[in-house]
Amino acid sequence: MCDDWSSRIRKAIINFMIYCDRHMIYHTSVDITNIRKTVDYIFSLMDKVIDEVGENVVQIVTDNEASFKAADHLLME
């Protein structure tokens, strides 16, 4: 699961969590304050997390933003 949010001091962050065996596990956060959220950049972040988790990924849940949706489509290819 990944979610994009902004802190009270306007710091943009993407959190990556893993749901496994009825438990939510924090994986990592990426500070994207000064980075454009392009489809390619989000895709690279998601792809890296999937590589770290391994081949047992069965579903990806993301933010509903257009760039996240497009990155999801790239991952499915």
C-alpha positions, 0 to 999 in steps of 0.5 A: 500500500502506498499513500501520498500526503502532506505534513503540517509544514507542507512536507510531501511524503509517500508512505509504503506499508505492507499488509501480511497475515492480518498485520500492517507493517511499515516499510518505508517513507520517501520525502518528495517535497522537492520532487515532481510526482511524475508517473515514471518516478512513482513507478520506480518507487513502487517497483523498488518496493515490490523488488524488496518485498519479493514475488509474493505481491498479489495486490497494490493499493494506492492513492487515487491520484492520476499519476499513481493510477498510471504507475499502477498500469505500468506495473501491471504491464 
